[in-house]
């Protein structure tokens, strides 16, 4: 696998996982804005927010890895 195809693959993975993190966070906020008790809403939101943060971090790491691969390809590393 060339560095360019690896970079594009990692960038795609990063964007996909990052988008999943944003969607998860958006869904986690919904119970907090509903008309339920605030304590119940916070208990329901906390695990989803942590999951969204983890997905965002993994997505950002994949974007960095993909960018490094593309930079190595452009600079003709081999």
C-alpha positions in Angstrom: 0.0 0.0 0.0 1.4 3.4 -0.9 1.7 6.2 1.5 -0.9 8.2 -0.5 -3.6 5.5 -0.3 -2.8 4.9 3.4 -3.1 8.7 4.0 -6.4 9.0 2.2 -7.7 5.9 4.1 -6.7 7.3 7.5 -8.2 10.7 6.6 -11.5 9.0 5.6 -11.5 7.0 8.8 -10.8 10.1 10.9 -13.6 12.1 9.2 -16.0 9.2 9.6 -15.2 8.6 13.3 -15.2 12.3 14.0 -18.7 12.7 12.4 -19.9 9.7 14.5 -18.6 11.6 17.6 -20.5 14.7 16.6 -23.7 12.8 16.0 -23.3 10.9 19.3 -22.8 14.2 21.2 -25.9 15.7 19.5 -28.0 12.7 20.5 -26.5 13.0 24.1 -27.7 16.5 24.4 -31.3 15.8 23.5 -32.4 14.3 26.8 -30.8 17.3 28.6 -33.1 19.7 26.7 -36.2 17.6 27.2 -38.7 18.1 30.0 -37.4 15.6 32.4 -35.8 16.0 35.8 -32.3 17.5 35.4 -30.7 14.8 37.6 -32.1 12.0 35.4 -31.0 13.8 32.2 -27.5 14.2 33.5 -27.2 10.5 34.3 -28.4 9.6 30.9 -26.1 12.1 29.1 -22.8 11.4 30.9 -21.9 8.0 29.2 -22.9 9.3 25.8 -20.8 12.4 26.2 -17.8 10.3 27.2 -18.4 8.1 24.2 -18.6 11.2 21.9 -15.4 12.6 23.4 -13.6 9.3 22.9 -14.8 9.1 19.3 -13.7 12.7 18.7 -10.2 11.9 20.0 -9.9 8.8 17.9 -11.1 10.7 14.9 -8.6 13.5 15.5 -5.7 11.0 15.9 -6.7 9.3 12.6 -6.7 12.7 10.9 -3.2 13.3 12.2 -1.9 9.9 11.1 -3.5 10.4 7.6 -1.9 13.9 7.3 1.5 12.5 8.3 1.2 9.8 5.6 0.2 12.3 3.0 3.1 14.6 3.9 5.5 11.7 3.7 4.1 10.9 0.3 4.5 14.5 -0.9 8.0 14.8 0.3 8.9 11.6 -1.4 10.0 9.8 1.8 11.1 6.6 0.1 
